[in-house]
């Protein structure tokens, strides 16, 4: 198998992007990009580190980010698995990307930029829910914001295909597998819904 080794060879295969692909990029929140991102309750955060990359889902019950100004977004770190992979990466390498999605829309809005972490109490309190605050907030400086071609979501039918999760391994199954059967995956799965409900924030 031959692999493509140069950008020149790659560009020869794909040709020149269309006008829409070139004019859509902004370096700040425009009114349309702002409206779209503020409607999104879910995004994927991608970070970079010497060991490689990391992609992390982020969700909220309202806008997943807060606009600080037209060039800065704030992303709270709500309770998760406590691995802090993304946060550790940001401290070492500020480059980040975010993909914002809205259920039912085939479009995605992407942000590329740089992030810094803060535990500033005046910012954390702006996200308070049920008496709880995120421990840290990522402040993201926007370098690029633009819409993504809808074809990937159209091909996947992710919003229209319905529930396709029947028969999938559970997280408990995965944990049991990773410990050669020692982890009690069945109890983990049974207790998870209630545990998640009481520790959402």
FIMI-770063 format. One record per residue (C-alpha): x, y, z. Coordinates in steps of 0.1 Angstrom, whole numbers, plus 2048, in hexadecimal, padded with zeros to 3 digits. Each point is the difference from the previous one (the first is absolute). Layout:
BEGIN
XYZ;...
//
This chain:
BEGIN
800800800;80D8227F6;7FB81D818;7FE8257F8;81F81280E;7FD8247F4;7E681B800;8078057DB;7F57DD7F9;7E2803816;7F48217F0;8057F17DD;7E67E580A;7E681980E;80481F7EB;7F582380A;7E580581B;7E08117F6;7F9825808;7E87F881D;81C7EB811;81881E7FE;7E981D80A;7EF7F081E;81D804818;7FF81C81B;81880981C;7E480A818;7DC7F9808;7EA80F7E4;7DA803807;7F87DF7ED;81C7EC810;7F780E822;7DB7F67FC;80B7DD7F5;8197FA81C;7E880D81B;7E67E77F4;8187E3805;7FF7EB820;81A7E87F5;8238027F1;8207EC7FB;81F80F80F;8217F57F0;821807811;8257F97F8;81D7F2815;8227F17FA;7F17DD803;7E58077E6;7DD80F7FE;7E17FD815;7DB8047F7;7E780681C;7DA8057FE;7F381E813;7DB806807;7E9816814;7DB806805;8038227EF;81B8107EB;81F7EA804;81681F7FF;7FE82480D;80981D7EA;818817812;8048177E2;8017FB7DA;8227F0801;7FE7EB821;7EB7E380B;7FE7F0822;7FC7DA804;7F97F3823;80E7DF80B;7E37ED810;8037E0813;80D7E37EB;8177E3804;81B815811;81B7F57E8;8058257F6;8117F67DF;7F481F7EE;80881781C;8237F2804;8058047DA;7F5825801;81980881B;81C7F27EB;7F480A7DD;7E481B7FC;7F57F57DE;7DB7F57FF;7E47F97E8;7DB7FE807;7E47F27EB;7DD80D809;7E27EB7F8;7DA806802;7E87E27FF;7ED8007DF;8198167ED;8177F17E6;81881D805;81D802819;81282080A;8257FC808;817816815;8267FE800;814814819;814800820;7F47FA823;80B808823;7F27F1820;7F481481E;7F07F9821;7F6825804;7E2801818;7EF81D7EE;7FF7EC7E0;7F77DE80F;7E280F812;7F180A7DF;7FB7DB7F8;7F17F6822;7E57E57FE;7EE7EF81D;819811818;81E7F27EE;81B8107EB;81A7F27E8;8227FD80F;8108107E2;7F78137E1;8128007DE;8028237F1;8037FB7DB;80E81B7E9;7F17FC7DD;8187FE7E3;7E77F27E7;7DA7F9800;7EE7F17E2;7E57E87F6;8067DC7F6;7F27F07E1;7E07ED809;8087E17EB;8107EB81C;7E1803816;7E97FA7E2;8137E07F8;7FF7F4823;7DB808805;809806825;7E1815808;7E77EB7EC;80B7DC803;7F07FB822;80E7EC81D;81A7E77F3;8107F8822;7EF7DE805;8197E5807;81E817805;8197F781C;7FA81581F;81B814812;7FF7E481B;8077E77E4;81E8147F6;80D804823;7FC7DB806;8137F87E0;81C818809;8057EF822;7FE7DC7F3;7DF7FC811;80A80D822;7EB8207FF;7DB7FC809;7F280F7E0;7DD7F5806;7FE813821;81081E7F0;7E68017E5;7E37FA818;80B81D817;80B8187E5;7DE8117F8;7FA80B824;825809806;8008167E1;7DF81080A;80E80B822;82280C7F3;7F78117DF;81082180A;
//
